[in-house]
Amino acid sequence: MYFYTLFFETNNSFFYRSKTNLKFMSINIQDKILALRKELNKHNYNYYVLDNATISDFDFDIKLKELEKLEQENPIFFDPNSPTQRVGGTVTKSFNTVFHKNRMYSLDNSYSKEDLLDWEKRIQKILGTTVLEYTCELKYDGASINLTYENGQFVKAVTRGDGFQGDEVTANIRTIKSIPLTPNSDFVSNFEMRGEIILPIKGFNKMNQDRLASGEEAYKNPRNTASGSLKLQDSAEVAKRPLDCLLYQVVTSERKYKTHFESLENARKVGFKVPKTITLAKSIDEVLRFVNEWDTKRHDLPYETDGVVIKVNSLQHQEELGYTSKAPRWAIAYKFKAEQVSTILNEISYQVGRTGAITPVANLEPVELAGTIVKRASLHNADQIQKLEIRLGDTVFVEKGGEIIPKIIGVDFSKRPQNAKETIYISNCPECGTKLTRKEGDAKHYCGNEFGCKPQIAGRIQHFISRKAMDIDGLGGETVELLRKEGLIQNYADLYDLTVQKVLPLERIAEKSAKNMIDGINKSKQIPFEKVLFALGIRFVGETVAKKLAKHFKTIDHLISADFETLVSVDEIGDRIAQSIIDFLSNSASLTLVNRLKKVGVQMSISEESIKNQSDKLKGQVIVVSGVFYQISRNELKKLIEDNGGKVSASISKKTSFILAGDNMGPSKLAKAKSLEIQIISEQDFLDKLS
């Protein structure tokens, strides 16, 4: 027996609430919610992407409130990607650090036609063809973002960070209405969208008018304001800002599209805001026409841009070209000529880096440049000062290198004071007084007081704890300086002697902060050997070199015992790097630090898990990977080659041992391989060879 408790109205009909009709009512409510979401998403797309409103703001708000009420009354149908969730309200106390599934590389820069022609020659040589198509797109000046979609649903947003990992800002990104949360299904299912979060100039100016009217200081420029907005703790505050998102790359393993241009055109069709300024070019001359056109027209755009990004259009060619340690070979940025201003050079000061390198810095009469107030600019080294003939009191020309880092590019000699004296480069360290040294062929002067010069001590510790090195949470530059001043640390090995009890008495260190710091230090003991090697701070040993050394020598003890000849025999280890490694590891103070790290459990050898998948089966062999592969990805094939002792090369030469070829290998590459009588093997043959 069923009891009817009340009437319920939906779609202008009344139903008794019973077991039978509850299910029917639920279906009708769900249908209505889904229909409202679809309609509101469409209106958002029309307004924020197409700039073509098809409904009044009042009617939109009425429908949004109707949807909000239905969702509140029926929480079973909650969806984080509903239009109602764009208003914000989530408070994030701290932003989680997330590793990118696919690294976000930076771009190589060019400033002339000659730079572009050189780039084209390099990629033509690698691909073995002169017939290439390019895409030209404006380089947007904002904050880079990576959006992850799974099964067609938006799930995560992460800032670029250092390219390897960034901060998750999902709640804040949901508030940006030009980003589709549930794009049209006629697209790839699982993918990442790369783009730039920008603040349109009109919206930025309106924000500043409001701030000034309320007695607050104006924001400096749209780029920094957009970037800062992503890290606001209250997403409701982010929702109030007129942020926008311009998309420029689809990253997916699904092979639905053959070209970069095609993937972006389809992304636009399903709701993503891909600027229509993107253009196909058949030659570098066409690229330059695009550059010249937009160098003038960019000032009429509603947002800031500082150049053009040129990409090889074919996705297969992009795969073949691959990446350097820092940037894709298949893309390059052409930077518009930087803005210049003139100002007075008041003083030259000298900074000491973690390796002891001395950098002269120009202290300037404050001047506005590209939206920011510039007070300091790099002078690089003694040779640059001499080349520009810089003197105190000079009127100097300043520009932002790549419109980011200010630099002095010249002197207005007509305004030089009559009593201006020639600049004499310092001979002693400005911090510790040690006599500076400069090796032949090196542009920099160095302070050799490695373990007694305070900036070097602090710099090495900060390098050690950085994200790309030991990635120690709970520690920053200010905390390191506080610990050093209080006498708790004098080097990075001292970090592992810290306890909660030791750091708690320090100013601004609460119990939770102290515990997080010590937990972060202990957790760093699991960081892989190649990162530890980078963290040690050996001069000229960057991330890539550290990986090669770790892979070759396997343990720190083997590296310590290696002589000069052994070191230079390692791929890409030259004389300068080899000598620097020997100088560091033969120093008794450095060895003491290494042994202390080893004693507390820091990883000083490659893990057994890493070693078990490695062999010398391809030792000494140079292998070119070309074509399209289906069993495993190109990157996995390259890793297999390196794990088994081989070297991956981008171009065919007499040194090539064999070519690992997939489908659609370029005809010119095939012809060159045959002319040099180089063996070509298939993906399956290669896998059989290793097994």
Stockholm file with secondary structure:
# STOCKHOLM 1.0

chainA/1-691         MYFYTLFFETNNSFFYRSKTNLKFMSINIQDKILALRKELNKHNYNYYVLDNATISDFDFDIKLKELEKLEQENPIFFDPNSPTQRVGGTVTKSFNTVFHKNRMYSLDNSYSKEDLLDWEKRIQKILGTTVLEYTCELKYDGASINLTYENGQFVKAVTRGDGFQGDEVTANIRTIKSIPLTPNSDFVSNFEMRGEIILPIKGFNKMNQDRLASGEEAYKNPRNTASGSLKLQDSAEVAKRPLDCLLYQVVTSERKYKTHFESLENARKVGFKVPKTITLAKSIDEVLRFVNEWDTKRHDLPYETDGVVIKVNSLQHQEELGYTSKAPRWAIAYKFKAEQVSTILNEISYQVGRTGAITPVANLEPVELAGTIVKRASLHNADQIQKLEIRLGDTVFVEKGGEIIPKIIGVDFSKRPQNAKETIYISNCPECGTKLTRKEGDAKHYCGNEFGCKPQIAGRIQHFISRKAMDIDGLGGETVELLRKEGLIQNYADLYDLTVQKVLPLERIAEKSAKNMIDGINKSKQIPFEKVLFALGIRFVGETVAKKLAKHFKTIDHLISADFETLVSVDEIGDRIAQSIIDFLSNSASLTLVNRLKKVGVQMSISEESIKNQSDKLKGQVIVVSGVFYQISRNELKKLIEDNGGKVSASISKKTSFILAGDNMGPSKLAKAKSLEIQIISEQDFLDKLS
#=GR chainA/1-691 SS CCCCCCEEEETTEEEECSHHHHHHHHHHHHHHHHHHHHHHHHHHHHHHTSCCCCSCHHHHHHHHHHHHHHHHHCGGGCCTTSGGGGGCCCBCSSCCEEECSSCCCCCCEECSHHHHHHHHHHHHHHHTCSCCCEEEEEEECSEEEEEEEETTEEEEEEECTTSSEEEBCHHHHTTCTTSCSSCCSSSCSSEEEEEEEECCHHHHHHHHHHHHHTTCCCCSCHHHHHHHHTTCSBHHHHHTSCCEEEEEEEECSCCCCSBHHHHHHHHHHTTCCCCTTCEEESSHHHHHHHHHHHHHHGGGSSSCEEEEEEEESBHHHHHHHCBCSSSBTTEEEEECCCCEEEEEEEEEEEEECTTSBEEEEEEEEEEEETTEEEEEEECCSHHHHHHHTCCTTCEEEEEEETTTEEEEEEECGGGCCTTCCCCCCCSBCTTTCCBEECCTTCSCCEECCTTTCHHHHHHHHHHHHSTTTTCCTTCCHHHHHHHHHTTSCSSGGGGGGCCHHHHTTSTTCCHHHHHHHHHHHHHGGGSCHHHHHHHTTCTTCCHHHHHHHHHHHCBHHHHHHCCHHHHHTSTTCCHHHHHHHHHHHTSHHHHHHHHHHHHHTCCCBCCHHHHHTCCSTTTTCEEEEESBCSSSCHHHHHHHHHHTTCEEESSCCTTCCEEEECBTCCHHHHHHHHHTTCEEEEHHHHHHHHC
#=GC SS_cons         CCCCCCEEEETTEEEECSHHHHHHHHHHHHHHHHHHHHHHHHHHHHHHTSCCCCSCHHHHHHHHHHHHHHHHHCGGGCCTTSGGGGGCCCBCSSCCEEECSSCCCCCCEECSHHHHHHHHHHHHHHHTCSCCCEEEEEEECSEEEEEEEETTEEEEEEECTTSSEEEBCHHHHTTCTTSCSSCCSSSCSSEEEEEEEECCHHHHHHHHHHHHHTTCCCCSCHHHHHHHHTTCSBHHHHHTSCCEEEEEEEECSCCCCSBHHHHHHHHHHTTCCCCTTCEEESSHHHHHHHHHHHHHHGGGSSSCEEEEEEEESBHHHHHHHCBCSSSBTTEEEEECCCCEEEEEEEEEEEEECTTSBEEEEEEEEEEEETTEEEEEEECCSHHHHHHHTCCTTCEEEEEEETTTEEEEEEECGGGCCTTCCCCCCCSBCTTTCCBEECCTTCSCCEECCTTTCHHHHHHHHHHHHSTTTTCCTTCCHHHHHHHHHTTSCSSGGGGGGCCHHHHTTSTTCCHHHHHHHHHHHHHGGGSCHHHHHHHTTCTTCCHHHHHHHHHHHCBHHHHHHCCHHHHHTSTTCCHHHHHHHHHHHTSHHHHHHHHHHHHHTCCCBCCHHHHHTCCSTTTTCEEEEESBCSSSCHHHHHHHHHHTTCEEESSCCTTCCEEEECBTCCHHHHHHHHHTTCEEEEHHHHHHHHC
//
